[in-house]
Amino acid sequence: MQQNNSGSKGIIIIGVLFFIFGAITWLNATLIPYLKVACELNNFQSYFVTFAFYISYLVMALPSAGILRHTGLKNGMSLGLLVMAVGALIFVPAALLRTYPLFLIGLFIMGTGLALLQTAANPYVIKLGPIESAAQRMSIMGICNKVAGIISPFVMGSIVLSNIDTIETKANTLFGLAREAELDLLAQKVIIPYLVIMTLLVALGILVKLSPLPEIDAEAEEATSKEHKVRTSILQYPFFWFGVLALFCYVGVEVIAVDAIALYGVQQGFLLEQAKAFSMFPLIAMIVGYLLGIVCIPKFISQERALAFCSILGMILVVATVSTNGATAIGLVSLLGFAHSIMWPAIFPMAIRGLGKFTEQGSAILIMAIAGGATLPLLYGHLADSMGNQSAYWMMIPLYIIILIFALAGIKKAK
C-alpha cells in the first residue's frame, strides 16, 4: 500500500512537471511570429527559435544523464527548473536590447533545463507500471503537456501579439529612430511575462526539492535476461537506434505542425491577430488522441499498431493539406495533432524496452533525438521562403514513412 501511495505521488509530481514542459515548450509557437516582427526576421531566421530551444536536447541530454547519477532524480529535476529560470531571466536584457541572438541564448538555456527534466521524467513514467501499458501512462503525461500548451500560448499571445498587425503596419510606415522606437516597445512586451515565468520556475524548483518524490531503479528491468547478459553495449540494440531515428522524425513533424501554423495562417489570408490562436488547434487534437490512447491501449489495440495507424493518417492529412486552402487547410494541419498524439507515448517505450542497465543511457540518447525539433522546422522555414509555407509541408511525408517502418518493425518484434 505504501508503494502504491508512493507511486501515485510520483505520478502527480511528474504530471505537474509535464505541465511545465508544455507551458514552456509551446510558447515557441507565439515567439516565432512575435520575434519575426520585433526583430525584423524572415521565415528561415524566425525558425532559429525552435533550433536554439531544441538543439539543447542534443547537446545536453548525455551530460544530463551524468548529472542525474550524481544528484539523484529529485535534486536533478529541481536543478533543471532553476536552470530554466536563468534562461527566462535572460529574456529581460534581450528584450531591452532587442537582440535576437540574446533571445536565442535564453531559449537554449531553458531547453537545457528541460533536457535535464525530460531525461529523468520519461523513463520514470515508463517504470511506474507494466511496459505494455506504458503508452497509456505517457498519454496521461501528454495531456498534462498539451493542456499547458493550449493555455500558455493563448495567455502569452494575448499579451505580446495584441494589436500586432497594427504595430507591424505602423512600423513599416516609419523610418530611422521612430521605427526603432516602435519595435523596441513591441520587444519590451515580453519582459513582465518572462519575469513571472522565472519566479514560478524558482518556486517550483524549491517545491520539487522538498517533495516526497520516490526514487525508481532504472537499471532493474530485465537485468537477468539472457539477451541482456550477452550484450555489453547499447550499440548492440539496433531496434533502439531505429527508435531514436523515429523519435527524431516525430518531434520534427510535431513542432512543424504546431509552431508553423500561425505563419501558415497568415499565408492563407488570415491576420496574425487571428492566426496567433491557431497553435492551440493541433494541441486540442492531440489531447483527443491521448484520451483515446488511454482508453484503447493496450485493451483494444497495441501501441505498435496504433503508431502505424497514426503515421499513415499523418501522410493522408499532409496530402490533403497541400491540396486545399483557407480554413480547410488550417483545419487539416490542426488534425495532424491527432495523428501525432500516440507517437511519443508509443515510440519512447518501444525503443527503450529491454535495455536493462542501459535504460538510463538509452533514455538520454532518446532525449537527444528531440533535436529533430531544432533541425527539421529550420528546413521547413528554408523551404517556406523558397517555395511557400504550404508546399513546404511535403517534406513531412518521408518522415512519416520512417515512423511507419519503425512501427511495422515493432509489430513484428512484439510477436
C-alpha positions as CSV (number, residue, x, y, z in Angstrom):
1,M,0.0,0.0,0.0
2,Q,2.9,2.3,0.9
3,Q,4.4,1.6,-2.5
4,N,1.2,2.3,-4.4
5,N,0.8,5.6,-2.5
6,S,4.4,6.5,-3.3
7,G,3.8,5.7,-7.0
8,S,0.7,7.8,-7.0
9,K,2.6,10.8,-5.5
10,G,5.3,10.3,-8.2
11,I,2.7,10.3,-11.0
12,I,1.2,13.6,-9.6
13,I,4.5,15.3,-9.3
14,I,5.7,14.1,-12.8
15,G,2.3,15.2,-14.2
16,V,3.0,18.8,-12.8
17,L,6.4,18.7,-14.5
18,F,5.0,17.6,-17.8
19,F,2.6,20.6,-17.5
20,I,5.7,22.8,-17.1
21,F,7.3,21.1,-20.1
22,G,4.2,22.0,-22.2
23,A,3.9,25.6,-20.9
24,I,7.5,26.4,-21.8
25,T,7.9,24.4,-25.0
26,W,4.8,25.5,-26.8
27,L,5.4,29.2,-26.1
28,N,7.7,28.9,-29.2
29,A,4.5,29.0,-31.3
30,T,3.9,32.5,-30.1
31,L,7.6,33.6,-30.0
32,I,8.2,32.8,-33.7
33,P,5.7,35.3,-35.2
34,Y,6.4,37.8,-32.3
35,L,10.2,37.8,-32.8
36,K,9.7,37.8,-36.6
37,V,8.1,41.2,-36.4
38,A,10.0,42.6,-33.4
39,C,13.5,41.6,-34.7
40,E,12.7,42.0,-38.4
41,L,13.3,38.4,-39.5
42,N,12.4,36.2,-42.5
43,N,10.9,32.8,-42.2
44,F,14.2,30.9,-42.0
45,Q,15.6,33.3,-39.4
46,S,12.5,33.1,-37.3
47,Y,12.7,29.3,-37.0
48,F,16.0,29.6,-35.2
49,V,13.7,29.9,-32.2
50,T,13.0,26.2,-32.4
51,F,16.6,25.5,-33.3
52,A,18.0,27.2,-30.3
53,F,15.5,25.6,-28.0
54,Y,15.6,22.0,-29.2
55,I,19.3,21.8,-30.1
56,S,20.0,22.0,-26.4
57,Y,18.5,18.5,-26.0
58,L,21.2,17.2,-28.4
59,V,23.9,19.0,-26.6
60,M,22.8,18.4,-23.0
61,A,21.0,15.0,-22.9
62,L,24.0,12.8,-22.2
63,P,25.5,15.3,-19.7
64,S,22.1,15.4,-18.0
65,A,22.3,11.6,-17.5
66,G,25.7,12.1,-15.8
67,I,24.2,14.9,-13.6
68,L,21.3,12.7,-12.6
69,R,23.6,9.9,-11.5
70,H,25.3,12.3,-9.1
71,T,22.3,14.4,-7.9
72,G,19.5,11.8,-7.9
73,L,16.1,12.2,-9.6
74,K,14.6,14.7,-7.3
75,N,17.6,17.1,-7.0
76,G,18.2,16.8,-10.7
77,M,14.7,17.9,-11.5
78,S,14.9,20.8,-9.1
79,L,18.2,21.9,-10.7
80,G,16.6,21.7,-14.2
81,L,13.8,24.1,-13.1
82,L,16.4,26.5,-11.7
83,V,18.4,26.4,-15.0
84,M,15.2,27.2,-16.9
85,A,14.6,30.2,-14.6
86,V,18.0,31.5,-15.6
87,G,17.0,31.2,-19.3
88,A,13.8,33.1,-18.6
89,L,15.7,35.9,-16.9
90,I,17.9,36.4,-20.0
91,F,14.7,37.4,-21.9
92,V,14.8,40.7,-19.9
93,P,18.1,42.1,-21.3
94,A,17.3,40.5,-24.7
95,A,14.0,42.5,-24.9
96,L,15.6,45.7,-23.6
97,L,18.3,45.5,-26.3
98,R,16.0,43.9,-28.9
99,T,18.8,41.5,-29.7
100,Y,17.8,38.3,-31.4
101,P,20.9,36.2,-30.5
102,L,20.3,37.0,-26.8
103,F,16.8,35.7,-27.1
104,L,18.2,32.6,-28.6
105,I,20.7,32.1,-25.8
106,G,17.8,32.4,-23.3
107,L,15.9,29.7,-25.2
108,F,18.9,27.5,-25.3
109,I,19.4,27.7,-21.6
110,M,15.7,27.0,-21.0
111,G,16.0,24.0,-23.3
112,T,19.0,22.8,-21.3
113,G,16.9,22.8,-18.1
114,L,14.1,20.9,-19.9
115,A,16.6,18.3,-21.2
116,L,17.6,17.6,-17.6
117,L,14.0,17.3,-16.6
118,Q,13.0,15.1,-19.6
119,T,15.9,12.8,-19.2
120,A,14.7,11.9,-15.7
121,A,10.9,12.1,-16.2
122,N,10.2,9.9,-19.2
123,P,11.8,6.7,-18.0
124,Y,10.3,7.4,-14.6
125,V,6.8,7.3,-16.1
126,I,7.6,4.1,-18.0
127,K,8.9,2.3,-14.9
128,L,5.8,3.1,-12.8
129,G,3.9,0.2,-14.3
130,P,3.9,-2.6,-16.9
131,I,5.7,-1.9,-20.2
132,E,2.7,-3.0,-22.2
133,S,0.6,0.0,-20.8
134,A,3.5,2.5,-20.9
135,A,1.9,4.3,-23.8
136,Q,-1.2,4.7,-21.7
137,R,0.7,6.4,-18.9
138,M,2.7,8.5,-21.3
139,S,-0.6,9.6,-22.8
140,I,-1.7,10.9,-19.4
141,M,1.5,12.9,-19.2
142,G,0.9,14.1,-22.8
143,I,-2.5,15.5,-21.7
144,C,-0.8,17.5,-19.0
145,N,1.8,18.7,-21.5
146,K,-0.7,19.7,-24.2
147,V,-3.2,21.4,-21.8
148,A,-0.4,23.6,-20.7
149,G,0.5,24.1,-24.4
150,I,-3.0,25.4,-25.1
151,I,-3.1,27.7,-22.1
152,S,0.4,29.3,-22.2
153,P,0.5,30.4,-25.9
154,F,-3.0,31.8,-25.6
155,V,-2.1,33.8,-22.5
156,M,1.3,34.9,-23.9
157,G,-0.3,35.6,-27.3
158,S,-2.9,37.9,-25.8
159,I,0.0,39.9,-24.3
160,V,2.8,40.1,-26.8
161,L,0.7,39.7,-30.0
162,S,-2.0,42.1,-29.1
163,N,-2.5,44.6,-32.0
164,I,0.5,43.0,-33.7
165,D,-0.9,43.7,-37.2
166,T,-1.4,47.4,-36.4
167,I,2.0,47.7,-34.9
168,E,3.7,46.0,-37.9
169,T,1.8,48.2,-40.3
170,K,2.7,51.3,-38.4
171,A,6.4,50.3,-38.1
172,N,6.5,49.7,-41.9
173,T,5.5,53.4,-42.4
174,L,8.2,54.7,-40.1
175,F,12.0,55.1,-40.7
176,G,15.1,55.5,-38.6
177,L,14.8,56.2,-34.9
178,A,11.0,56.3,-35.0
179,R,10.8,52.8,-36.4
180,E,13.4,51.6,-33.9
181,A,11.4,53.1,-31.0
182,E,8.2,51.4,-32.2
183,L,9.8,48.0,-32.4
184,D,11.6,48.5,-29.1
185,L,8.2,49.0,-27.4
186,L,7.0,45.7,-29.0
187,A,10.0,43.8,-27.8
188,Q,9.6,45.0,-24.3
189,K,6.1,43.4,-24.1
190,V,7.8,40.1,-23.2
191,I,9.6,41.4,-20.1
192,I,6.9,41.0,-17.5
193,P,5.6,37.6,-18.7
194,Y,9.1,36.1,-18.5
195,L,9.8,37.6,-15.1
196,V,6.6,35.9,-13.9
197,I,7.8,32.6,-15.6
198,M,11.2,32.9,-13.9
199,T,9.6,33.4,-10.4
200,L,7.3,30.4,-10.9
201,L,10.2,28.2,-12.0
202,V,12.2,29.1,-9.0
203,A,9.3,28.4,-6.7
204,L,8.6,25.0,-8.4
205,G,12.3,24.1,-8.1
206,I,12.1,24.6,-4.4
207,L,8.9,22.7,-4.1
208,V,10.3,19.7,-6.0
209,K,13.3,19.7,-3.8
210,L,11.1,19.5,-0.7
211,S,8.6,17.0,-2.3
212,P,8.3,13.2,-1.4
213,L,9.2,12.1,-4.9
214,P,10.1,8.4,-4.8
215,E,13.3,7.0,-6.4
216,I,12.9,4.5,-9.3
217,D,15.7,2.0,-10.2
218,A,16.0,2.4,-13.9
219,E,18.5,-0.4,-14.2
220,A,16.4,-3.2,-12.7
221,E,14.4,-4.1,-15.9
222,E,15.4,-7.4,-17.5
223,A,18.8,-7.3,-15.8
224,T,18.8,-11.1,-15.7
225,S,17.5,-11.9,-19.1
226,K,19.6,-14.0,-21.5
227,E,19.6,-11.3,-24.2
228,H,20.8,-8.7,-21.8
229,K,23.7,-10.8,-20.5
230,V,25.2,-11.3,-23.9
231,R,25.1,-7.6,-24.9
232,T,27.8,-5.3,-23.5
233,S,27.0,-2.0,-25.2
234,I,23.9,0.0,-26.2
235,L,25.3,-0.1,-29.8
236,Q,24.2,-3.8,-29.9
237,Y,20.5,-2.8,-29.8
238,P,19.6,-1.9,-33.4
239,F,15.9,-1.6,-32.8
240,F,16.7,1.0,-30.1
241,W,18.6,3.1,-32.7
242,F,15.8,2.8,-35.2
243,G,13.6,4.2,-32.4
244,V,16.0,7.2,-32.0
245,L,15.6,8.0,-35.7
246,A,11.8,7.6,-35.5
247,L,11.6,9.9,-32.4
248,F,13.8,12.5,-34.3
249,C,11.3,12.4,-37.2
250,Y,8.3,12.6,-34.9
251,V,9.5,15.6,-32.9
252,G,10.2,17.4,-36.2
253,V,6.7,16.9,-37.6
254,E,5.0,17.7,-34.3
255,V,6.9,21.0,-33.9
256,I,6.2,22.0,-37.6
257,A,2.5,21.3,-37.2
258,V,2.2,23.4,-34.1
259,D,4.8,26.2,-34.4
260,A,4.4,26.8,-38.1
261,I,0.6,27.1,-38.2
262,A,0.4,30.8,-37.3
263,L,2.6,31.9,-40.2
264,Y,0.9,29.4,-42.4
265,G,-2.4,31.0,-41.4
266,V,-1.0,34.4,-42.5
267,Q,-0.1,33.0,-45.9
268,Q,-3.6,31.6,-46.2
269,G,-5.0,35.1,-45.7
270,F,-5.7,35.4,-42.0
271,L,-4.4,38.3,-39.9
272,L,-1.7,37.5,-37.4
273,E,-4.1,38.7,-34.7
274,Q,-6.3,35.8,-35.7
275,A,-3.6,33.3,-36.5
276,K,-1.9,33.7,-33.2
277,A,-4.5,31.3,-31.7
278,F,-4.2,28.6,-34.3
279,S,-1.4,26.7,-32.4
280,M,-4.0,25.6,-29.9
281,F,-5.9,23.6,-32.5
282,P,-3.4,20.8,-33.1
283,L,-2.8,20.6,-29.4
284,I,-6.5,20.1,-28.7
285,A,-6.5,17.4,-31.4
286,M,-3.6,15.8,-29.6
287,I,-5.5,15.7,-26.3
288,V,-8.4,13.9,-28.0
289,G,-5.8,11.4,-29.3
290,Y,-4.3,11.0,-25.9
291,L,-7.7,10.3,-24.4
292,L,-8.4,7.6,-27.0
293,G,-5.0,6.1,-26.3
294,I,-5.7,5.9,-22.6
295,V,-9.0,4.0,-23.3
296,C,-7.8,1.8,-26.2
297,I,-4.1,0.9,-25.4
298,P,-3.5,-1.9,-24.8
299,K,-7.0,-3.2,-24.4
300,F,-8.2,-2.8,-28.0
301,I,-5.0,-2.0,-29.9
302,S,-1.3,-2.4,-29.3
303,Q,0.9,0.7,-29.1
304,E,2.7,-0.6,-32.1
305,R,-0.4,-0.9,-34.3
306,A,-1.6,2.5,-33.1
307,L,1.7,4.0,-34.1
308,A,1.4,2.5,-37.6
309,F,-2.2,3.9,-38.0
310,C,-1.2,7.4,-36.9
311,S,1.8,7.6,-39.2
312,I,-0.4,6.6,-42.2
313,L,-3.0,9.2,-41.1
314,G,-0.3,11.8,-40.9
315,M,0.6,11.2,-44.6
316,I,-3.0,11.4,-45.7
317,L,-3.5,14.7,-43.9
318,V,-0.4,16.3,-45.4
319,V,-1.6,15.3,-48.9
320,A,-5.0,16.8,-48.1
321,T,-3.4,20.0,-46.6
322,V,-1.4,20.9,-49.6
323,S,-4.4,20.3,-51.9
324,T,-6.7,22.7,-50.1
325,N,-6.7,26.4,-49.0
326,G,-8.1,28.7,-46.3
327,A,-9.9,27.5,-43.2
328,T,-9.9,23.9,-44.6
329,A,-6.2,23.8,-44.9
330,I,-5.8,25.1,-41.4
331,G,-8.2,22.5,-40.1
332,L,-6.3,19.7,-41.8
333,V,-3.0,20.9,-40.3
334,S,-4.7,21.0,-36.9
335,L,-5.8,17.4,-37.3
336,L,-2.1,16.4,-37.6
337,G,-2.1,16.9,-33.8
338,F,-4.4,13.8,-33.6
339,A,-2.1,11.8,-35.8
340,H,0.9,12.8,-33.6
341,S,-0.8,12.1,-30.3
342,I,0.3,8.5,-29.9
343,M,3.7,8.8,-31.4
344,W,5.8,9.9,-28.4
345,P,3.8,7.6,-26.0
346,A,4.5,4.7,-28.3
347,I,8.0,5.3,-29.7
348,F,9.7,6.0,-26.4
349,P,8.7,2.8,-24.5
350,M,9.0,0.7,-27.7
351,A,12.6,1.9,-28.2
352,I,13.7,1.7,-24.6
353,R,12.1,-1.8,-23.9
354,G,14.6,-4.4,-22.8
355,L,17.7,-2.2,-22.4
356,G,18.2,-3.3,-18.8
357,K,21.2,-1.5,-17.3
358,F,21.4,0.6,-20.5
359,T,18.0,2.2,-19.8
360,E,19.4,5.4,-18.4
361,Q,21.8,5.8,-21.2
362,G,19.1,4.9,-23.8
363,S,16.7,7.5,-22.3
364,A,19.4,10.2,-22.6
365,I,20.0,9.3,-26.2
366,L,16.3,9.3,-27.0
367,I,16.0,12.8,-25.4
368,M,18.8,13.9,-27.8
369,A,16.5,12.9,-30.6
370,I,14.3,15.8,-29.6
371,A,16.8,17.8,-31.7
372,G,14.5,16.9,-34.6
373,G,12.5,19.9,-33.3
374,A,15.6,22.0,-34.0
375,T,16.7,21.0,-37.4
376,L,13.5,19.9,-39.3
377,P,11.5,23.1,-38.6
378,L,14.5,25.1,-39.7
379,L,14.5,23.1,-43.0
380,Y,10.7,23.8,-43.2
381,G,11.4,27.6,-42.8
382,H,14.0,27.5,-45.6
383,L,11.5,25.6,-47.9
384,A,8.8,28.1,-46.9
385,D,10.9,31.0,-48.0
386,S,11.7,29.3,-51.4
387,M,8.5,27.5,-52.3
388,G,5.8,28.8,-49.9
389,N,4.6,27.6,-46.5
390,Q,2.0,25.2,-48.0
391,S,4.3,23.4,-50.4
392,A,6.9,23.1,-47.7
393,Y,4.6,20.6,-45.9
394,W,5.6,17.9,-48.5
395,M,8.9,17.4,-46.5
396,M,6.8,15.7,-43.8
397,I,5.9,12.7,-46.0
398,P,9.3,10.8,-45.8
399,L,9.4,11.5,-42.0
400,Y,6.1,9.7,-41.6
401,I,7.3,6.8,-43.8
402,I,10.3,6.3,-41.4
403,I,7.9,6.3,-38.4
404,L,5.6,3.8,-40.2
405,I,8.5,1.4,-40.9
406,F,9.6,1.6,-37.2
407,A,6.0,0.8,-36.2
408,L,5.8,-2.2,-38.5
409,A,9.2,-3.5,-37.2
410,G,7.8,-3.1,-33.7
411,I,4.7,-5.1,-34.6
412,K,7.0,-7.9,-35.9
413,K,9.3,-7.7,-32.8
414,A,6.3,-7.9,-30.4
415,K,5.0,-11.2,-31.9
